[in-house]
Structures are given as structure tokens and as C-alpha cells.
Amino acid sequence: MNLWLTDTDFDPKSDGAQVLAAIGGTTFGNVTFKTFYDESNAAFGMAHEITSQSFSPLAFSGVAAGQLASSTAYSLTMLVTLVHESAQMTSFDATVKVPEPSSVLLLGSGLLGLALTLRRRRSLVTHA
């Protein structure tokens, strides 16, 4: 069984962006999880594969990262393929995230502030 999920009209990322794809759950079969982006902004577009992960029976989880670059609005598509040999069950949660530049800037500013504070403390202890 193939489960397709898609969303369109993401803002252009001409300078590139990292994509994080995560999945976890339980299965009595096999699970394959793929993510794609498409610069044509088409629903269910598969022009570029970003990530691909495969899992065997029982509990599973995985996180994968990939890159995308698009000078136009683009679509993201997730494909989850479930393979069962008989009447079996699978349960899972999956996400695909493209961090916004402001989030990355906020994280970087926080880390820089922390580094400067630690440096200042070390300097004060050395001079005391």
C-alpha cells in the first residue's frame, strides 16, 4: 500500500535549505519512507528525491536530512510504502520540516551569546 501526502506553495530557497524527515512507529511488515521536492510546485511532484529510509518488522524510527534548492515556490511530498504478507497492522507518525532562516538565525544568536558569556567568565576567573 502506498500512502501519499503532499503540500504546495513553499517559499523559494534558492540558496538551499536543509530538510529533516522523521518517522517512527511499529509494523508487522516492511515500511519505506521517501521524501521529494518539486520546483514545478505540483501536488505529488517527485522531481527530486530528498531522503529515503527502509524499516523491517517491529518497532522502528529514523531521521534523515537532505538538501533542497529552488528559486521558485515548490512542493514537498512524502511517500510511505507498507508491505504486508497477510492481514497485519502498521502504525506510524511522520514529519518533514524545512527550518525557516529566522529559526536558524535565532539559534545561532543564542549559541553566540552563550559562547561570549562563557569566554567572559573564563577571563574574569583568570584575572581574579
N, C-alpha and C positions, 0 to 999 in steps of 0.2 A: 504494500500500500504506500502510495506517495502522498504526503501532506505538503501543500504549497502555501506559503504565507508571503505576502508582498506589501510594500508601501512605496509610494512615489513622492516626487517633488522635494527631495532633499537638496539643501543649498550646495552650490558648486564648491569643490575642494581642489582647485587647480594646482595648489602647492602640495597636495597629498594629505592624507589623513589615515590614521591607524583605525582599524575596525576590530572590535573584540566580539567574538562569538562564543557563547557558553551554552552547555546543555547538561542535564543531569536527570536521572530517573532510574527506573527498573524495567527490565524486559525479560521475557522468556524466549525471545527470538534474537534477531540482529537489527541494529539501528545504524543508519548512516545519516550524517548531518552535514549539509553543504550550504554555503552562503555565496551569493553572487551580487554584483552591481552592474548596472547597465546605464550608459550615458544617454541612451535614447529616452530614458525616463519611462519606459514601457512597463506596465504591470507584468510581473512574472518574467522580466527580462533576465537573461543569463549570459550576457556578453562576456563577463569576466568572473571567473571563479575566485573567491577570496580565501575561503577556508574549506577544509574537508576533514571529517572525523568519522571513524567507524568504531562500533562497540559490539561486544559479544553478550550473551545472556547474563542475567542477574543485575546487580547494581552497577551503574556507570555514571561517569561525569567527565567533562573535558572542557578546556578553554583553549581557544586558538586565536591568534592575531594575524591580520593581514593588512595590506596597504591598498588604498584606492586613490585615484586621481581623476577628477572630472572637471572640465571647465564649464560644464552646463549642469542643470538640475539632473539628478539621477535617481534611479530606483534601487531598492535593496530587496532581495528575495532569499527566503530560507526554504530549503527542500529537506524534509525529513522522510527517509525511506525506512519502512518497517517490513521485515521479512519474518514470517512465522510459518512453521510447518503444519500446524493444526490450529484449533481454536485456542489461542493464547492471548495474554494481555501484555500491554506496554503502557507505562505512564511516564511522562517527562515534562520538564519545563525547559524552554529555550529562549535565549535573548541574543540580539545583535545590537551593539552600541557603537556609535561614532562620536567620540568626545568632541565637544564644541571647543573652539580656541579659547574662549573665556574661562572654561573649566581648567584647561591646561595652564593658562596664564595664572589663575588663582592658585593652583597647586604649586607652580614654580615660584611664585612670590612668597608663599608660605615657607617653602624649603629654603629660599634665600634668606629670609628673615631669621629662621632658626639657625642657619649656619653663622650668620653675623652675630647673633646673640651668644652662641657657644664660643665663638672666637673672642668676643669681648670679655666674657667670663674668664677664659683661659689667660688672657692678657692681664686682667686685674689680679688674678691669683699669682701670676709670675712676678708682678711688680710689688706685691704686698709683703 
